[in-house]
């Protein structure tokens, strides 16, 4: 139950919008990133078979990736 003075449309605004996700190969790692600008993406998911990658701060979800480095 949510008690709020806001209209339901305001509360649910943007709820059904799905972010634009893309899979990239970045320094030999496969990453799922959400585009936040034309040259930057926010790391959503790391796909790796190396356990050490998951404790590396560089590959933590929420990290900003410079997509210009891919070009």
Backbone bond lengths (Angstrom), bond angles and torsions (degrees), N, CA, C in turn:
res aa  C-N    CA-C-N  psi(-1)  N-CA   C-N-CA  omega(-1)  CA-C   N-CA-C  phi
1 X - - - 1.435 - - 1.524 107.21 -
2 X 1.298 116.10 132.96 1.461 122.65 179.84 1.523 108.69 -122.19
3 X 1.320 115.47 119.34 1.459 120.64 177.87 1.524 107.95 -102.84
4 X 1.312 117.15 118.57 1.451 121.29 -178.80 1.526 109.98 -153.73
5 X 1.334 117.36 149.31 1.459 119.63 176.50 1.531 112.22 -80.76
6 X 1.328 117.18 -5.13 1.462 121.10 -178.45 1.521 111.52 -78.61
7 X 1.320 115.08 153.53 1.464 120.24 175.54 1.531 109.17 -71.17
8 X 1.315 116.34 151.90 1.456 121.33 -179.35 1.528 111.34 -57.04
9 X 1.325 118.05 -37.22 1.462 121.85 179.51 1.533 111.23 -62.24
10 X 1.335 116.63 -36.90 1.463 120.69 179.05 1.529 111.40 -71.15
11 X 1.300 116.39 -38.43 1.461 120.69 -179.35 1.523 110.51 -67.27
12 X 1.321 117.19 -41.14 1.457 121.19 -175.82 1.528 113.65 -94.47
13 X 1.320 118.69 8.30 1.466 121.58 -179.51 1.528 110.23 -60.10
14 X 1.320 116.15 125.40 1.456 121.88 178.54 1.512 114.54 82.11
15 X 1.314 118.34 0.96 1.464 121.79 -176.77 1.521 112.36 -63.66
16 X 1.319 117.66 -40.10 1.455 120.83 -175.40 1.522 113.12 -89.68
17 X 1.331 117.82 -4.44 1.454 120.12 178.12 1.524 109.58 -73.04
18 X 1.319 116.25 129.43 1.447 120.26 177.77 1.519 109.11 -97.99
19 X 1.330 117.53 136.68 1.459 119.29 179.87 1.528 110.72 -69.02
20 X 1.318 115.90 153.54 1.460 121.00 178.32 1.524 108.17 -81.70
21 X 1.327 116.38 107.97 1.454 122.49 -178.50 1.520 109.93 -104.51
22 X 1.327 115.24 147.98 1.452 119.41 175.28 1.526 109.14 -143.43
23 X 1.327 115.00 149.52 1.452 121.57 178.00 1.515 108.01 -98.76
24 X 1.338 116.40 128.34 1.460 120.27 -178.87 1.518 110.31 -131.60
25 X 1.319 115.92 156.82 1.456 122.43 171.33 1.520 105.72 -102.66
26 X 1.321 117.25 113.40 1.454 123.21 -173.38 1.520 108.29 -126.35
27 X 1.321 116.71 110.56 1.464 122.90 -177.14 1.532 111.50 53.02
28 X 1.311 116.66 41.36 1.454 122.05 177.46 1.514 115.27 80.01
29 X 1.320 117.23 3.51 1.474 121.86 178.40 1.518 108.56 -109.17
30 X 1.318 116.88 142.66 1.462 120.85 175.60 1.520 107.25 -93.24
31 X 1.340 115.06 123.01 1.458 121.85 -176.22 1.520 110.23 -125.23
32 X 1.309 116.30 145.09 1.460 122.80 168.64 1.526 104.91 -102.96
33 X 1.333 116.47 120.58 1.458 120.84 -177.45 1.522 110.39 -124.33
34 X 1.331 115.13 150.87 1.460 122.93 174.79 1.523 106.94 -103.89
35 X 1.314 117.04 126.22 1.455 120.61 -179.58 1.522 110.21 -68.73
36 X 1.328 116.46 125.88 1.462 121.12 176.33 1.520 110.97 -112.48
37 X 1.315 117.09 -16.40 1.468 124.11 173.94 1.528 106.47 -160.34
38 X 1.317 118.65 172.92 1.469 119.76 -180.00 1.531 113.89 -61.39
39 X 1.337 118.00 -24.09 1.466 119.86 -177.27 1.524 113.88 -120.02
40 X 1.319 118.14 3.33 1.462 120.99 -179.98 1.523 110.76 -131.51
41 X 1.325 114.63 145.11 1.450 120.88 176.09 1.517 110.23 -135.13
42 X 1.320 116.27 150.24 1.463 121.65 177.58 1.523 108.04 -98.97
43 X 1.315 116.43 125.37 1.458 121.94 -179.05 1.524 110.15 -64.69
44 X 1.320 115.74 122.98 1.462 121.53 179.28 1.522 110.06 -102.50
45 X 1.360 115.98 -39.73 1.461 119.57 -175.07 1.520 110.16 -153.68
46 X 1.305 116.03 140.45 1.458 123.67 173.66 1.512 107.76 -105.58
47 X 1.325 116.64 133.56 1.455 121.32 176.06 1.526 106.45 -116.93
48 X 1.329 116.44 108.44 1.453 121.36 -176.07 1.519 110.15 -152.03
49 X 1.323 115.66 149.83 1.461 120.31 175.74 1.529 110.91 -97.74
50 X 1.330 117.27 -1.04 1.463 121.61 179.21 1.530 109.44 -94.71
51 X 1.316 116.63 117.71 1.461 121.50 -176.71 1.526 112.21 -61.58
52 X 1.316 118.20 -33.71 1.454 121.85 -178.79 1.514 113.60 -64.87
53 X 1.330 117.25 -23.68 1.470 120.42 178.92 1.524 112.08 -64.93
54 X 1.317 116.73 -29.91 1.468 120.25 -175.02 1.529 113.16 -77.82
55 X 1.333 117.80 -15.24 1.467 120.10 176.78 1.530 111.41 -103.11
56 X 1.317 117.41 -3.40 1.461 121.56 177.30 1.529 108.96 -77.13
57 X 1.332 117.04 124.83 1.474 121.17 -177.36 1.521 112.27 -60.50
58 X 1.322 117.69 -27.21 1.466 121.33 -179.20 1.528 111.72 -63.03
59 X 1.328 117.57 -28.46 1.463 121.54 -175.26 1.518 113.08 -106.23
60 X 1.320 118.51 18.32 1.459 121.65 -179.98 1.529 111.16 -77.97
61 X 1.330 118.08 142.21 1.471 120.56 176.86 1.521 111.20 -55.68
62 X 1.326 115.31 138.07 1.449 121.38 -177.98 1.514 112.76 99.58
63 X 1.338 117.27 -14.69 1.461 120.56 177.87 1.525 109.69 -65.33
64 X 1.322 115.65 145.03 1.465 120.73 178.82 1.529 108.67 -92.61
65 X 1.327 115.65 128.91 1.461 123.41 -178.13 1.523 108.22 -107.76
66 X 1.325 117.02 132.49 1.454 122.15 176.18 1.522 108.48 -85.28
67 X 1.320 117.24 105.96 1.455 122.00 -176.19 1.523 112.36 -75.24
68 X 1.331 117.53 -16.40 1.452 120.92 178.20 1.526 111.25 -64.80
69 X 1.323 117.59 -23.09 1.459 121.45 178.28 1.520 112.45 -69.31
70 X 1.331 117.40 -16.95 1.468 121.22 179.15 1.514 112.67 -77.17
71 X 1.329 117.39 -20.37 1.465 121.26 -176.05 1.494 112.15 -80.45
